[in-house]
Amino acid sequence: MKNDREDIKVLVIDDEDGIREGSERILSRMGCDVYGASRGEEGLEILNSRKPHIVLLDLKMPGLDGMEVMRRIHEQDPNILVIIITGFATVETAIEAMKQGAYDFIPKPFEPDPLRIVVNRAKERILLRLETEKLERERRRNLADLGMEKSRIRTIIESLPNGLVVTNTEGQVVLTNPTFCQLIGMAPNEATGAPFTDYIKDEGLCQLVKDISRGRYVDFEEIPTYEFVLSEDKYFQVKGRPVLGGRMECLGAVISFQDISAMKVLDRLKTEFVAKVSHELRSPLSTIHEQLAMVMKAMTEEETGTDQHLISRAKEKTQGLISTIGDLLDLSKIETGNVCQEAREFRMEELLESVVDFLSTQASAKNQSIELQMPDTPLPTFTMDPLALESIVGNLITNAINYTQEGGEIRVNADQVGDNVRLAVQDNGFGIEAKYLGKIFDRFYRVKNEKTRFITGTGLGLPIVKGLVDSLGGSISVESEPGRGTTFTVLIPIQR
């Protein structure tokens, strides 16, 4: 970087002359050095010679398409910011491009102002990166020195709306911003030098900060996002990343605090609204369902046929709505923590036998078999809410019944693994493609294909299972292969 105000180079790759000329005219007035190319191949040649900071890239061009050009750009220099130019018909492709590394996208035809906004945002990011690289070249490798160099970077961190803390490898705070000081009620000149545990008393957060500061996370994607409550109505989301030196050694951590109190309030209001509406709807729907059953029972032989079919369909739909409302109420209870509270002692074997026996009738209607396999050694006695565990096992078996063909086989296995009991529900049904496995615990999500599109359901069973397992302190995993079946495995701690 020649100086702090080096001109930003922009390359526009688009086969439409009007787009290129208009973009060059607008960006030149913004002080950018602008180059144009009508094809992907020509753009890559200019890229090698001009070394631009920003590339405006059309997705649909003759020759190399935009996705391939973007891939080659990032192979040469991953720091180049690619802004996708796309028509409305290819917005989904533009979103996919962003997932693969594009910085932003702008739909065409576009006005000058949106283009200026996107490019200015990219320029700010580039200038910040160049400034960071400059500081790195000066080899400010010891984060403790940042405490004496606050004046040089204060203009960067003071503008951040979130709280910011920098620690060294020992977990000591060496730098903060005013937002964090305001958050914990401390004067800025008193907020450095002490261990992080002196500022925030949350044990889980303190352990996470210590682990990040000492470089215990090899894969940064594995670093979890942490939420904690500072006071009765103050909720914060915390994200952390290690700071690496020139030889990729860990020098400490940067911890960001975001106030999510408003989001929590909205989430609580949403949960209360769903629970109230569901509660108000369940009673009249149950009454309608019962009345339809009475009408069907009272119908004479002359009134059967079409009329009875219509009433039967209406009764079936009301039952589906009642089931959906019941699932929504269960989810509301999970979100508000009103589950797993009525703990009592019970034996796992008896609970599983009861659930399997109850659902065997439903499986028999599809000529399916349910086999319960228990270990030779008796499982330990549990003390928790048995209704929660019944709901977990019942939903998993019901899911297996629904997504297994006529005459299929379902197996329920239970054994002890360390301090946990492992429950596995296995079927030889339709299976789930790998691309859907990350979505099956989302609310209302249902895998639909030619084999499953006729299966009715709310899409809330698995989210309820996930919520209950989390509330019990356990974990759930899934393995599946299309056409061969699915296995859900749940680990429940024996002592909570």
C-alpha positions as CSV (number, residue, x, y, z in Angstrom):
1,M,0.0,0.0,0.0
2,K,1.6,3.3,-1.1
3,N,-0.3,5.4,1.3
4,D,-3.4,5.4,3.5
5,R,-5.6,6.7,0.6
6,E,-4.4,4.4,-2.2
7,D,-6.9,4.3,-5.1
8,I,-9.1,1.2,-5.2
9,K,-8.9,-0.7,-8.5
10,V,-12.1,-2.1,-9.9
11,L,-12.5,-4.6,-12.7
12,V,-16.0,-4.8,-14.4
13,I,-16.6,-8.1,-16.3
14,D,-19.9,-7.9,-18.3
15,D,-20.8,-8.7,-21.9
16,E,-23.3,-5.8,-22.0
17,D,-21.6,-2.6,-23.1
18,G,-24.1,-0.4,-21.3
19,I,-23.4,-2.0,-18.0
20,R,-19.7,-1.7,-18.4
21,E,-19.7,1.9,-19.5
22,G,-22.2,3.0,-16.9
23,S,-20.3,1.3,-14.1
24,E,-17.0,2.8,-15.3
25,R,-18.5,6.2,-15.4
26,I,-20.0,6.0,-11.9
27,L,-16.9,4.4,-10.2
28,S,-14.4,6.7,-11.8
29,R,-16.2,9.6,-10.2
30,M,-15.8,7.8,-6.8
31,G,-12.0,7.9,-7.3
32,C,-11.6,4.3,-8.4
33,D,-9.3,3.1,-11.1
34,V,-11.7,1.2,-13.4
35,Y,-11.0,-1.5,-16.0
36,G,-13.6,-3.3,-18.3
37,A,-13.8,-6.7,-19.9
38,S,-16.6,-8.2,-22.0
39,R,-15.7,-11.9,-21.5
40,G,-14.5,-14.0,-18.6
41,E,-11.2,-14.9,-20.3
42,E,-10.4,-11.2,-21.0
43,G,-11.2,-10.4,-17.4
44,L,-8.8,-13.0,-16.1
45,E,-6.0,-11.6,-18.3
46,I,-6.6,-8.1,-16.9
47,L,-6.7,-9.5,-13.4
48,N,-3.1,-10.8,-13.8
49,S,-1.8,-7.5,-15.0
50,R,-3.8,-4.9,-13.0
51,K,-4.3,-6.7,-9.7
52,P,-7.7,-5.2,-8.9
53,H,-9.2,-5.0,-5.4
54,I,-12.8,-5.4,-6.5
55,V,-14.4,-7.3,-9.4
56,L,-18.0,-6.6,-10.6
57,L,-18.9,-9.9,-12.3
58,D,-21.8,-10.9,-14.5
59,L,-23.0,-14.5,-14.0
60,K,-24.3,-15.0,-17.5
61,M,-21.7,-14.5,-20.2
62,P,-20.5,-16.3,-23.4
63,G,-17.5,-18.5,-22.8
64,L,-16.6,-18.9,-19.2
65,D,-19.6,-18.4,-16.9
66,G,-19.4,-16.1,-13.9
67,M,-19.2,-19.0,-11.3
68,E,-16.1,-20.4,-13.0
69,V,-14.5,-16.9,-13.3
70,M,-15.1,-16.3,-9.6
71,R,-13.5,-19.6,-8.7
72,R,-10.4,-18.7,-10.7
73,I,-10.3,-15.2,-9.2
74,H,-10.3,-16.7,-5.7
75,E,-7.6,-19.2,-6.6
76,Q,-5.3,-16.3,-7.6
77,D,-6.2,-14.0,-4.7
78,P,-8.8,-14.8,-2.1
79,N,-8.7,-11.2,-0.8
80,I,-10.3,-9.9,-4.0
81,L,-13.9,-8.9,-3.3
82,V,-16.3,-10.2,-6.0
83,I,-19.6,-8.4,-6.4
84,I,-22.1,-10.4,-8.6
85,I,-24.1,-8.5,-11.2
86,T,-27.2,-10.6,-11.9
87,G,-30.6,-10.4,-13.5
88,F,-33.7,-11.1,-11.5
89,A,-33.9,-14.6,-13.1
90,T,-30.6,-15.6,-11.6
91,V,-30.9,-14.1,-8.1
92,E,-30.9,-17.7,-6.7
93,T,-27.6,-18.4,-8.5
94,A,-26.2,-15.1,-7.1
95,I,-27.1,-16.3,-3.6
96,E,-25.4,-19.6,-4.3
97,A,-22.3,-17.6,-5.5
98,M,-22.3,-15.7,-2.2
99,K,-22.2,-19.0,-0.3
100,Q,-19.1,-19.9,-2.4
101,G,-17.3,-16.7,-1.5
102,A,-18.9,-13.7,-3.3
103,Y,-18.9,-10.6,-1.2
104,D,-22.3,-9.2,-2.4
105,F,-24.6,-9.0,-5.4
106,I,-26.6,-6.3,-7.2
107,P,-29.5,-7.0,-9.5
108,K,-29.6,-5.3,-12.9
109,P,-30.8,-3.0,-14.2
110,F,-29.5,-0.9,-11.3
111,E,-29.4,2.8,-10.4
112,P,-26.1,4.6,-9.5
113,D,-26.9,4.8,-5.8
114,P,-27.1,1.1,-5.1
115,L,-23.9,0.5,-7.0
116,R,-22.2,3.3,-5.0
117,I,-23.4,1.8,-1.7
118,V,-22.2,-1.7,-2.4
119,V,-18.8,-0.6,-3.8
120,N,-18.3,1.9,-0.9
121,R,-18.9,-0.9,1.6
122,A,-16.4,-3.1,-0.2
123,K,-13.9,-0.2,-0.3
124,E,-14.2,0.2,3.5
125,R,-13.6,-3.5,4.0
126,I,-10.5,-3.4,1.7
127,L,-9.0,-0.3,3.4
128,L,-9.5,-1.9,6.8
129,R,-7.8,-5.1,5.6
130,L,-4.9,-3.1,4.1
131,E,-4.5,-1.2,7.3
132,T,-4.5,-4.5,9.2
133,E,-1.8,-5.9,6.9
134,K,0.2,-2.8,7.4
135,L,0.1,-3.3,11.2
136,E,1.1,-6.9,10.6
137,R,4.1,-5.9,8.5
138,E,5.2,-3.8,11.4
139,R,5.3,-7.0,13.3
140,R,3.2,-6.0,16.3
141,R,3.2,-9.6,17.3
142,N,2.7,-9.3,21.0
143,L,-0.9,-8.5,21.9
144,A,0.2,-7.0,25.3
145,D,1.8,-4.1,23.3
146,L,-1.7,-3.3,22.1
147,G,-2.4,-1.8,25.5
148,M,0.2,0.8,24.9
149,E,-0.8,1.3,21.2
150,K,-4.5,2.0,21.8
151,S,-4.4,5.4,20.2
152,R,-3.4,3.8,16.8
153,I,-6.4,1.5,16.5
154,R,-8.9,3.3,18.7
155,T,-10.6,4.8,15.7
156,I,-11.3,1.3,14.4
157,I,-12.8,-0.3,17.5
158,E,-14.6,2.7,18.9
159,S,-17.0,2.8,15.9
160,L,-18.1,-0.8,16.6
161,P,-21.6,-1.1,18.0
162,N,-20.7,-4.3,19.8
163,G,-18.6,-4.8,22.9
164,L,-15.0,-5.9,22.0
165,V,-12.4,-7.6,24.2
166,V,-8.9,-8.7,23.3
167,T,-7.1,-11.2,25.5
168,N,-3.6,-12.6,25.6
169,T,-2.7,-16.3,25.8
170,E,-3.2,-16.3,29.6
171,G,-6.8,-15.0,29.3
172,Q,-5.9,-11.5,30.6
173,V,-7.7,-8.6,29.0
174,V,-5.3,-6.3,27.1
175,L,-7.7,-4.2,25.1
176,T,-11.4,-3.2,25.3
177,N,-13.7,-0.8,23.5
178,P,-16.0,1.7,25.2
179,T,-19.1,-0.4,24.5
180,F,-17.7,-3.3,26.6
181,C,-16.8,-0.9,29.4
182,Q,-20.3,0.5,29.4
183,L,-21.7,-3.0,29.3
184,I,-20.0,-4.1,32.6
185,G,-20.2,-0.6,34.2
186,M,-16.5,0.1,34.3
187,A,-14.4,3.1,33.4
188,P,-12.4,2.6,30.2
189,N,-9.0,3.3,31.9
190,E,-9.7,0.5,34.5
191,A,-10.8,-2.2,32.0
192,T,-7.4,-3.9,31.1
193,G,-4.8,-6.0,32.8
194,A,-7.0,-8.4,34.9
195,P,-8.1,-11.9,34.0
196,F,-11.3,-12.1,32.0
197,T,-13.0,-13.9,34.9
198,D,-12.8,-10.6,36.9
199,Y,-15.2,-8.9,34.4
200,I,-17.7,-11.6,33.6
201,K,-18.7,-14.3,36.1
202,D,-20.4,-16.7,33.7
203,E,-18.3,-20.0,34.1
204,G,-19.2,-21.4,30.7
205,L,-18.2,-18.1,28.9
206,C,-14.9,-17.8,30.9
207,Q,-13.9,-21.4,30.0
208,L,-14.7,-20.7,26.3
209,V,-12.6,-17.5,26.3
210,K,-9.7,-19.4,28.0
211,D,-9.8,-22.2,25.5
212,I,-9.8,-19.8,22.5
213,S,-7.0,-17.6,24.0
214,R,-4.8,-20.7,24.4
215,G,-5.4,-21.9,20.9
216,R,-7.3,-25.1,21.7
217,Y,-9.5,-24.8,18.7
218,V,-7.7,-26.0,15.6
219,D,-10.8,-25.6,13.3
220,F,-12.2,-22.2,13.8
221,E,-15.6,-23.3,12.5
222,E,-15.9,-25.5,15.6
223,I,-15.8,-22.5,18.0
224,P,-19.4,-22.2,19.4
225,T,-21.5,-19.1,19.7
226,Y,-22.3,-18.5,23.4
227,E,-25.3,-16.8,24.9
228,F,-25.5,-15.5,28.5
229,V,-27.7,-13.3,30.7
230,L,-25.9,-10.3,32.2
231,S,-28.9,-9.1,34.2
232,E,-32.7,-9.9,34.3
233,D,-33.4,-8.2,30.9
234,K,-30.0,-8.1,29.3
235,Y,-29.1,-11.0,26.9
236,F,-25.9,-11.2,25.0
237,Q,-24.5,-13.3,22.2
238,V,-20.7,-13.8,22.3
239,K,-18.5,-14.8,19.4
240,G,-14.7,-15.4,19.6
241,R,-11.8,-16.0,17.3
242,P,-8.1,-16.6,18.1
243,V,-5.6,-14.0,17.0
244,L,-2.7,-15.6,15.0
245,G,0.9,-14.4,14.6
246,G,3.2,-14.5,11.7
247,R,3.9,-18.2,12.2
248,M,0.3,-19.0,12.8
249,E,0.8,-19.3,16.5
250,C,-2.0,-18.2,18.8
251,L,-1.4,-14.9,20.5
252,G,-4.8,-14.5,22.3
253,A,-8.4,-14.0,21.4
254,V,-10.8,-11.4,20.1
255,I,-14.2,-11.6,21.8
256,S,-17.3,-9.8,20.5
257,F,-20.4,-9.1,22.5
258,Q,-23.7,-8.4,20.8
259,D,-26.8,-7.3,22.6
260,I,-29.7,-9.6,21.6
261,S,-32.2,-8.5,24.3
262,A,-34.7,-7.2,21.7
263,M,-34.5,-10.5,19.8
264,K,-35.2,-12.4,23.0
265,V,-38.2,-10.3,23.8
266,L,-39.6,-10.8,20.3
267,D,-38.9,-14.6,20.6
268,R,-40.7,-14.7,24.0
269,L,-43.7,-12.8,22.6
270,K,-43.8,-15.1,19.6
271,T,-43.8,-18.2,21.8
272,E,-46.5,-16.7,24.1
273,F,-48.6,-15.8,21.0
274,V,-48.3,-19.3,19.5
275,A,-49.2,-20.9,22.9
276,K,-52.2,-18.6,23.4
277,V,-53.6,-19.0,19.9
278,S,-53.0,-22.8,20.0
279,H,-54.7,-23.1,23.3
280,E,-57.7,-21.1,22.1
281,L,-58.1,-23.1,18.9
282,R,-57.7,-26.6,20.5
283,S,-61.0,-26.5,22.4
284,P,-63.4,-25.6,19.5
285,L,-61.6,-27.9,17.1
286,S,-62.0,-30.8,19.6
287,T,-65.7,-30.0,19.8
288,I,-66.0,-30.0,16.0
289,H,-64.2,-33.3,15.8
290,E,-66.5,-34.9,18.3
291,Q,-69.6,-33.6,16.6
292,L,-68.4,-34.9,13.2
293,A,-67.9,-38.3,14.9
294,M,-71.4,-38.2,16.2
295,V,-72.8,-37.2,12.8
296,M,-71.0,-40.1,11.2
297,K,-72.3,-42.5,13.8
298,A,-75.9,-41.3,13.4
299,M,-75.9,-41.5,9.6
300,T,-78.2,-44.2,8.1
301,E,-77.3,-46.5,5.3
302,E,-79.1,-44.3,2.8
303,E,-76.9,-41.3,3.8
304,T,-73.6,-43.2,3.3
305,G,-71.4,-42.8,0.3
306,T,-70.4,-39.3,-0.8
307,D,-71.7,-37.6,2.3
308,Q,-70.0,-40.0,4.7
309,H,-66.7,-39.6,2.7
310,L,-66.8,-35.8,3.0
311,I,-67.6,-35.9,6.7
312,S,-64.8,-38.5,7.2
313,R,-62.3,-36.2,5.4
314,A,-63.4,-33.3,7.5
315,K,-63.0,-35.4,10.6
316,E,-59.5,-36.4,9.4
317,K,-58.5,-32.8,8.8
318,T,-59.7,-31.6,12.2
319,Q,-57.7,-34.4,13.8
320,G,-54.6,-33.2,11.9
321,L,-55.1,-29.6,13.1
322,I,-55.5,-30.9,16.7
323,S,-52.3,-32.8,16.4
324,T,-50.5,-29.7,15.0
325,I,-51.8,-27.6,17.8
326,G,-50.7,-30.2,20.3
327,D,-47.2,-30.2,18.8
328,L,-47.0,-26.3,18.9
329,L,-48.0,-26.3,22.6
330,D,-45.3,-28.9,23.3
331,L,-42.7,-26.7,21.5
332,S,-43.9,-23.7,23.5
333,K,-43.4,-25.6,26.7
334,I,-39.9,-26.6,25.7
335,E,-38.9,-23.0,24.7
336,T,-40.2,-21.7,28.1
337,G,-38.5,-24.4,30.1
338,N,-41.8,-25.9,31.3
339,V,-40.8,-29.5,30.6
340,C,-38.8,-32.2,32.3
341,Q,-39.8,-30.7,35.7
342,E,-41.9,-33.5,37.2
343,A,-39.0,-35.9,37.9
344,R,-39.7,-39.3,39.4
345,E,-37.9,-42.7,39.6
346,F,-38.6,-45.3,36.9
347,R,-37.0,-48.2,35.0
348,M,-36.0,-47.6,31.4
349,E,-36.9,-51.2,30.4
350,E,-40.6,-50.8,31.6
351,L,-40.9,-47.4,29.8
352,L,-39.6,-48.7,26.5
353,E,-41.8,-51.8,26.6
354,S,-44.8,-49.7,27.3
355,V,-44.1,-47.3,24.3
356,V,-43.3,-50.2,21.9
357,D,-46.4,-52.1,22.9
358,F,-48.6,-49.0,22.4
359,L,-47.2,-48.3,18.9
360,S,-47.2,-51.9,17.8
361,T,-50.9,-51.6,16.7
362,Q,-50.0,-48.6,14.4
363,A,-47.1,-50.6,12.9
364,S,-49.3,-53.7,12.4
365,A,-51.7,-51.7,10.3
366,K,-48.8,-51.4,7.8
367,N,-47.6,-55.0,8.3
368,Q,-44.5,-53.7,10.0
369,S,-42.7,-55.3,12.9
370,I,-41.2,-53.5,15.9
371,E,-38.4,-55.4,17.8
372,L,-37.1,-54.2,21.2
373,Q,-33.6,-55.2,22.1
374,M,-32.4,-54.7,25.7
375,P,-29.0,-55.4,27.1
376,D,-28.3,-58.5,29.3
377,T,-27.3,-56.3,32.2
378,P,-30.3,-54.3,33.6
379,L,-30.1,-50.6,32.9
380,P,-29.7,-48.2,35.9
381,T,-32.8,-46.6,37.5
382,F,-33.6,-43.1,36.1
383,T,-34.8,-40.1,38.0
384,M,-36.3,-37.6,35.6
385,D,-39.6,-36.7,33.9
386,P,-40.7,-40.0,32.2
387,L,-43.2,-38.2,30.0
388,A,-40.3,-36.4,28.3
389,L,-38.6,-39.7,27.6
390,E,-41.8,-41.3,26.4
391,S,-42.3,-38.4,23.9
392,I,-38.7,-38.8,22.6
393,V,-39.0,-42.5,22.0
394,G,-42.6,-42.3,20.8
395,N,-41.9,-39.6,18.2
396,L,-38.9,-41.5,16.9
397,I,-40.8,-44.7,16.5
398,T,-43.8,-43.0,14.9
399,N,-41.4,-41.3,12.5
400,A,-39.9,-44.7,11.6
401,I,-43.4,-46.1,11.0
402,N,-44.5,-43.3,8.8
403,Y,-41.3,-43.3,6.7
404,T,-41.0,-47.1,6.3
405,Q,-42.7,-49.1,3.6
406,E,-45.4,-51.8,4.1
407,G,-43.8,-54.8,5.7
408,G,-40.8,-52.9,7.0
409,E,-38.8,-53.6,10.1
410,I,-38.2,-51.3,13.0
411,R,-35.7,-52.0,15.8
412,V,-35.3,-50.2,19.2
413,N,-32.0,-50.8,21.0
414,A,-31.0,-49.7,24.4
415,D,-27.7,-50.0,26.2
416,Q,-25.4,-48.2,28.6
417,V,-22.4,-46.2,27.3
418,G,-20.3,-44.8,30.1
419,D,-22.5,-42.4,32.1
420,N,-25.2,-42.4,29.4
421,V,-27.9,-44.6,28.2
422,R,-28.0,-45.0,24.4
423,L,-31.3,-45.4,22.6
424,A,-31.3,-46.2,18.9
425,V,-34.4,-46.4,16.7
426,Q,-33.5,-48.1,13.4
427,D,-35.7,-48.8,10.3
428,N,-35.2,-50.1,6.8
429,G,-37.4,-47.5,5.3
430,F,-37.0,-44.8,2.6
431,G,-33.9,-43.2,4.1
432,I,-32.8,-39.5,3.9
433,E,-30.4,-38.0,1.4
434,A,-27.3,-36.5,3.0
435,K,-28.1,-33.0,1.8
436,Y,-31.3,-33.0,3.9
437,L,-29.8,-34.3,7.2
438,G,-28.9,-30.9,8.5
439,K,-32.5,-29.7,8.1
440,I,-34.7,-32.4,9.5
441,F,-34.7,-30.9,13.0
442,D,-36.0,-27.6,11.7
443,R,-39.6,-26.8,12.5
444,F,-42.2,-27.8,9.8
445,Y,-39.5,-29.2,7.6
446,R,-40.4,-32.4,5.9
447,V,-38.4,-34.3,3.2
448,K,-40.7,-34.7,0.2
449,N,-40.0,-37.0,-2.8
450,E,-42.0,-39.5,-4.9
451,K,-42.0,-42.0,-1.9
452,T,-42.9,-39.6,0.9
453,R,-45.0,-36.8,-0.6
454,F,-48.2,-38.7,0.4
455,I,-47.2,-39.1,4.0
456,T,-49.1,-36.7,6.3
457,G,-47.5,-34.9,9.3
458,T,-46.8,-31.6,10.9
459,G,-43.0,-31.6,10.6
460,L,-42.8,-30.9,14.3
461,G,-42.0,-34.3,15.7
462,L,-38.3,-34.2,15.3
463,P,-37.9,-30.6,16.5
464,I,-39.8,-31.7,19.6
465,V,-37.4,-34.6,20.1
466,K,-34.4,-32.3,19.7
467,G,-35.8,-29.8,22.2
468,L,-36.5,-32.5,24.8
469,V,-33.1,-34.2,24.3
470,D,-31.4,-30.9,24.8
471,S,-33.5,-30.1,27.9
472,L,-32.4,-33.5,29.4
473,G,-28.7,-32.6,28.7
474,G,-28.4,-35.3,26.1
475,S,-27.5,-35.4,22.4
476,I,-29.1,-36.8,19.2
477,S,-27.5,-37.9,15.9
478,V,-28.8,-39.5,12.7
479,E,-27.4,-41.8,10.1
480,S,-29.3,-42.6,6.9
481,E,-28.9,-44.0,3.4
482,P,-31.6,-43.6,0.8
483,G,-33.4,-46.9,0.1
484,R,-31.8,-48.7,3.1
485,G,-33.1,-46.9,6.1
486,T,-32.4,-44.5,9.0
487,T,-31.0,-44.7,12.5
488,F,-31.6,-42.1,15.2
489,T,-29.3,-42.4,18.2
490,V,-30.0,-40.6,21.5
491,L,-27.6,-40.3,24.4
492,I,-29.3,-39.5,27.8
493,P,-27.1,-38.9,30.8
494,I,-28.0,-41.2,33.7
495,Q,-27.3,-38.4,36.3
496,R,-28.5,-34.9,35.3
